[in-house]
Amino acid sequence: MTITREKLIYAMSASNPPVCRVPPKTDICFQTCDCFEDQIESKDTPFNGLDWNRINPATGPVYIEGAQPGDILKVTIKAITVTAKQAVMVTMPQLGVLGDELTQAEVKIVPLQDGFAHLPGGIQYPLKPMIGVIGVAPEGEAISCGTPDKHGGNMDSKIIRQGATLWLPVNVEGALLALGDLHAGMGDGEVSGCGLEVAGEVILSVEVIKGKRYPLPMVIDEQYVYTIASELTVDEAVTGATKNMTNLLVEQGNLTRSDAISLMSIVGDLQICQVVDPLKTCRFAMPQQVIQQLGIKL
């Protein structure tokens, strides 16, 4: 099943009509535009000519059969393919952490060749594709694809990559899964406001988990279990991600709250995903070897 990049939404909402209905455990290929909807072709593209209503589009949404409010959507990311030969970046006043130090907008075109990005300063850096925007319809009002929240969305977390599983809440019938904003690479924080913005394809499969309660969103890979939170400030996102992991350890690992907090302070890592979106996103990483010793099965 392939969802082409012409099937775009700019906000995640229960009112978005699904582009198709898919049974669980079906491989779905999402073709995506870059975060500028492929409007920038060269460094000479007029910046003031961009249509800012077309930023951060997501491909979809897809109706997952059998998904009902209260369920969990387990999304297994099987492959991420960068189909573009170049990535786009921009810097501009008031964008990112250091936007106050800039006086004009600048478009950068980053060549991608043989698995490497050719970055400013002559740096060659290996591509590390990841998904910037992925989520389901929220329970209430529509949320822009540029904003992360409890439904997922623009979490810009580099751990959402090939081989990982993303766990999302089902808020509406069918979940209405959509994704976009692929990056060929991005550092924690995304401090300029951009990753290596690219078009591409994502192949994933979805399972519907019923009768379970986990703190969501959550990501699992071979090494770690991550709890994610997006809030208005970094401090609030830090607290949210940490509380989510504490709740997971207490509820699933039968630890006291005091023991869970102590354990997290020694073996866990608190990490920043991004600090440039309308809500800021952090994650708490707990090693799989600890999760397994606690007998937690997810």
VEXDREN-2710 file (C-alpha; in Angstrom, 1 decimal):
% VEXDREN-2710
k/r/px/py/pz
1/MET/0.0/0.0/0.0
2/THR/1.5/3.3/-1.1
3/ILE/0.3/6.8/-0.1
4/THR/1.6/9.3/-2.5
5/ARG/3.0/12.7/-1.6
6/GLU/0.1/14.5/-3.2
7/LYS/-2.1/13.3/-0.3
8/LEU/-1.2/16.1/2.2
9/ILE/-2.5/17.6/5.3
10/TYR/-1.3/20.6/7.3
11/ALA/-3.0/19.8/10.6
12/MET/-3.8/16.6/12.4
13/SER/-7.5/16.4/13.0
14/ALA/-10.4/14.0/13.5
15/SER/-12.1/15.9/10.6
16/ASN/-9.5/14.9/8.0
17/PRO/-10.9/12.4/5.6
18/PRO/-8.7/9.3/5.4
19/VAL/-7.0/8.6/2.1
20/CYS/-7.5/4.9/2.6
21/ARG/-8.3/2.2/5.2
22/VAL/-5.7/-0.4/6.0
23/PRO/-5.8/-3.5/8.2
24/PRO/-3.2/-3.9/10.9
25/LYS/0.1/-5.5/10.1
26/THR/0.0/-4.2/6.5
27/ASP/3.1/-2.6/5.1
28/ILE/2.4/1.0/4.2
29/CYS/4.7/3.2/2.2
30/PHE/4.4/6.9/2.8
31/GLN/5.9/9.2/0.1
32/THR/6.7/12.6/1.6
33/CYS/7.7/16.1/0.6
34/ASP/10.3/18.0/2.5
35/CYS/9.1/20.5/5.2
36/PHE/8.9/23.3/2.6
37/GLU/6.7/21.1/0.4
38/ASP/9.6/21.0/-2.1
39/GLN/9.3/24.7/-2.9
40/ILE/13.0/25.4/-2.6
41/GLU/15.1/24.1/-5.5
42/SER/18.2/26.2/-5.2
43/LYS/19.9/28.6/-2.9
44/ASP/18.6/31.4/-5.2
45/THR/15.0/30.5/-4.5
46/PRO/13.4/33.8/-3.4
47/PHE/12.8/33.4/0.3
48/ASN/10.0/35.9/0.5
49/GLY/8.2/34.0/-2.3
50/LEU/7.6/30.9/-0.2
51/ASP/4.0/29.9/0.7
52/TRP/4.3/29.6/4.5
53/ASN/0.8/28.0/4.6
54/ARG/2.4/24.9/3.0
55/ILE/5.1/24.3/5.7
56/ASN/5.5/20.9/7.4
57/PRO/3.0/18.9/5.4
58/ALA/2.2/15.3/6.4
59/THR/1.2/12.6/4.0
60/GLY/-2.1/10.9/4.9
61/PRO/-4.0/10.3/7.0
62/VAL/-4.5/6.6/7.0
63/TYR/-7.4/4.9/8.8
64/ILE/-6.2/1.8/10.7
65/GLU/-9.0/-0.7/10.9
66/GLY/-9.9/-1.9/14.4
67/ALA/-8.3/1.1/16.1
68/GLN/-10.7/2.6/18.7
69/PRO/-10.2/5.4/21.2
70/GLY/-8.3/4.2/24.2
71/ASP/-6.2/1.7/22.1
72/ILE/-2.5/2.1/21.4
73/LEU/-1.0/2.3/17.9
74/LYS/2.4/0.5/17.7
75/VAL/4.2/1.8/14.6
76/THR/7.2/-0.2/13.4
77/ILE/9.5/1.8/11.2
78/LYS/10.9/-0.7/8.7
79/ALA/12.7/1.6/6.3
80/ILE/13.4/5.3/5.6
81/THR/14.7/6.1/2.2
82/VAL/16.0/9.6/1.2
83/THR/14.9/10.0/-2.4
84/ALA/16.3/13.5/-2.8
85/LYS/19.8/14.2/-4.1
86/GLN/20.1/17.4/-1.9
87/ALA/18.8/18.6/1.4
88/VAL/17.5/22.1/2.1
89/MET/18.2/24.3/5.1
90/VAL/17.4/27.9/6.0
91/THR/18.6/30.3/8.6
92/MET/16.7/33.5/9.3
93/PRO/16.1/36.1/11.9
94/GLN/14.1/34.9/14.9
95/LEU/14.2/31.3/13.8
96/GLY/15.9/28.8/16.1
97/VAL/17.9/29.3/19.3
98/LEU/20.2/32.0/17.7
99/GLY/17.9/33.7/15.3
100/ASP/18.4/36.9/17.2
101/GLU/22.0/36.9/15.9
102/LEU/21.0/36.9/12.2
103/THR/19.9/39.9/10.1
104/GLN/18.8/38.2/6.9
105/ALA/17.5/34.9/5.6
106/GLU/19.8/32.5/3.8
107/VAL/19.0/29.3/1.9
108/LYS/21.5/26.5/2.0
109/ILE/21.5/23.5/-0.4
110/VAL/23.4/20.5/1.0
111/PRO/24.5/17.9/-1.5
112/LEU/23.8/14.2/-0.6
113/GLN/26.1/11.7/-2.2
114/ASP/27.2/8.1/-1.4
115/GLY/25.5/8.1/2.0
116/PHE/27.1/11.4/3.1
117/ALA/25.9/15.0/3.5
118/HIS/28.4/17.6/2.3
119/LEU/28.0/20.3/4.9
120/PRO/29.4/23.8/5.3
121/GLY/33.1/24.0/6.0
122/GLY/33.9/20.9/3.9
123/ILE/32.5/18.5/6.4
124/GLN/31.3/15.1/5.2
125/TYR/28.8/13.5/7.6
126/PRO/27.0/10.2/7.2
127/LEU/23.2/10.3/6.6
128/LYS/21.1/9.4/9.5
129/PRO/17.5/9.5/8.2
130/MET/14.7/10.2/10.7
131/ILE/11.1/11.3/10.8
132/GLY/10.3/14.8/12.0
133/VAL/6.5/14.7/11.9
134/ILE/4.5/11.6/12.7
135/GLY/1.2/11.3/14.7
136/VAL/-2.4/10.6/14.9
137/ALA/-5.5/12.8/15.1
138/PRO/-5.8/14.5/18.5
139/GLU/-8.8/14.0/20.7
140/GLY/-9.9/17.7/20.6
141/GLU/-9.3/20.5/18.2
142/ALA/-7.0/20.2/15.2
143/ILE/-3.3/20.7/15.8
144/SER/-0.9/22.0/13.2
145/CYS/1.6/19.5/11.7
146/GLY/4.3/22.0/12.9
147/THR/3.4/21.4/16.6
148/PRO/4.1/18.3/18.7
149/ASP/1.8/17.2/21.6
150/LYS/0.5/14.0/23.2
151/HIS/-0.7/12.8/19.7
152/GLY/2.8/12.9/18.4
153/GLY/3.2/15.4/15.6
154/ASN/6.3/17.5/15.0
155/MET/8.4/15.8/17.8
156/ASP/11.6/16.2/15.7
157/SER/13.3/13.4/17.7
158/LYS/16.2/11.7/16.0
159/ILE/15.4/8.4/17.6
160/ILE/12.3/8.0/15.4
161/ARG/14.2/6.2/12.7
162/GLN/14.5/2.9/10.9
163/GLY/14.3/-0.1/13.4
164/ALA/12.4/1.8/16.1
165/THR/8.8/1.4/17.2
166/LEU/6.7/4.4/18.0
167/TRP/3.8/4.0/20.4
168/LEU/1.0/6.5/20.0
169/PRO/-2.5/6.9/21.6
170/VAL/-5.6/6.3/19.6
171/ASN/-7.9/9.3/20.2
172/VAL/-10.4/8.8/17.4
173/GLU/-11.8/5.8/15.4
174/GLY/-9.2/4.6/12.9
175/ALA/-6.4/6.7/14.6
176/LEU/-5.8/8.7/11.3
177/LEU/-2.0/8.2/11.1
178/ALA/0.1/10.7/9.0
179/LEU/3.8/11.6/8.7
180/GLY/6.2/13.8/6.9
181/ASP/9.1/16.2/7.5
182/LEU/11.9/13.7/6.9
183/HIS/15.5/14.7/7.8
184/ALA/18.6/13.1/6.3
185/GLY/20.2/14.0/9.6
186/MET/19.5/16.3/12.6
187/GLY/21.2/16.9/15.9
188/ASP/19.4/17.0/19.3
189/GLY/17.8/20.4/19.8
190/GLU/17.5/21.2/16.0
191/VAL/19.0/24.6/17.1
192/SER/18.8/26.3/13.8
193/GLY/15.2/25.4/13.3
194/CYS/16.1/23.0/10.5
195/GLY/17.4/19.5/10.0
196/LEU/18.6/18.3/6.6
197/GLU/15.1/18.7/5.1
198/VAL/14.4/16.1/2.4
199/ALA/11.8/14.3/0.5
200/GLY/11.7/10.6/0.9
201/GLU/9.7/7.4/1.6
202/VAL/8.9/5.6/4.8
203/ILE/7.8/2.0/5.0
204/LEU/6.1/1.0/8.2
205/SER/3.5/-1.4/9.7
206/VAL/1.0/-0.9/12.5
207/GLU/-0.4/-3.0/15.3
208/VAL/-3.4/-2.1/17.4
209/ILE/-2.7/-2.7/21.1
210/LYS/-5.8/-3.1/23.3
211/GLY/-6.2/-3.2/27.0
212/LYS/-2.9/-1.6/27.9
213/ARG/-2.0/1.7/29.6
214/TYR/1.4/3.2/28.9
215/PRO/2.7/6.8/29.1
216/LEU/2.7/8.0/25.5
217/PRO/4.2/8.9/23.1
218/MET/6.9/6.2/23.6
219/VAL/9.7/4.9/21.4
220/ILE/11.5/1.6/21.7
221/ASP/14.6/0.5/19.9
222/GLU/17.3/-2.2/20.5
223/GLN/19.1/-0.2/23.2
224/TYR/16.5/2.0/25.0
225/VAL/12.9/2.7/25.9
226/TYR/12.1/6.4/25.6
227/THR/9.3/8.3/27.1
228/ILE/8.5/11.6/25.2
229/ALA/6.8/14.8/26.3
230/SER/6.1/18.1/24.5
231/GLU/5.3/21.2/26.5
232/LEU/5.3/25.0/26.3
233/THR/8.8/25.2/27.9
234/VAL/11.8/23.0/28.0
235/ASP/11.5/22.8/31.8
236/GLU/7.9/21.5/31.5
237/ALA/9.0/19.0/28.8
238/VAL/11.8/17.8/31.0
239/THR/9.4/17.2/33.9
240/GLY/6.8/15.6/31.6
241/ALA/9.2/13.1/30.0
242/THR/10.7/12.2/33.4
243/LYS/7.3/11.7/35.0
244/ASN/6.3/9.5/32.1
245/MET/9.3/7.2/32.6
246/THR/8.7/7.2/36.4
247/ASN/5.1/6.1/35.8
248/LEU/6.2/3.3/33.4
249/LEU/8.7/1.9/36.0
250/VAL/6.2/2.1/38.9
251/GLU/3.2/0.7/37.0
252/GLN/5.0/-1.9/34.9
253/GLY/8.1/-2.7/37.0
254/ASN/6.5/-2.8/40.4
255/LEU/9.0/-0.3/41.9
256/THR/8.1/2.3/44.5
257/ARG/8.2/5.8/43.3
258/SER/11.2/6.6/45.4
259/ASP/13.1/3.5/44.0
260/ALA/12.1/4.4/40.4
261/ILE/13.4/8.0/40.8
262/SER/16.6/6.8/42.3
263/LEU/17.1/4.2/39.5
264/MET/16.5/6.8/36.8
265/SER/19.0/9.2/38.3
266/ILE/21.8/6.6/38.0
267/VAL/21.1/4.6/34.8
268/GLY/18.7/6.9/32.8
269/ASP/19.4/9.8/30.5
270/LEU/17.3/12.9/30.1
271/GLN/17.6/14.2/26.5
272/ILE/16.4/17.1/24.4
273/CYS/14.6/16.4/21.1
274/GLN/13.9/19.9/19.9
275/VAL/13.6/23.4/21.3
276/VAL/12.4/25.3/18.2
277/ASP/8.8/24.3/17.7
278/PRO/5.7/25.9/19.3
279/LEU/6.0/23.2/22.1
280/LYS/9.4/22.0/23.1
281/THR/10.1/18.2/23.2
282/CYS/12.3/16.1/25.5
283/ARG/12.7/12.4/26.0
284/PHE/13.9/10.1/28.9
285/ALA/16.0/7.1/27.9
286/MET/16.1/3.9/30.0
287/PRO/18.4/1.1/28.9
288/GLN/16.8/-2.1/27.6
289/GLN/18.9/-4.2/30.0
290/VAL/17.3/-2.4/32.9
291/ILE/13.8/-2.7/31.5
292/GLN/14.4/-6.4/31.0
293/GLN/15.8/-7.0/34.5
294/LEU/12.7/-5.4/35.9
295/GLY/10.6/-7.9/34.0
296/ILE/8.8/-5.2/32.0
297/LYS/7.4/-6.5/28.7
298/LEU/6.1/-4.0/26.2
END
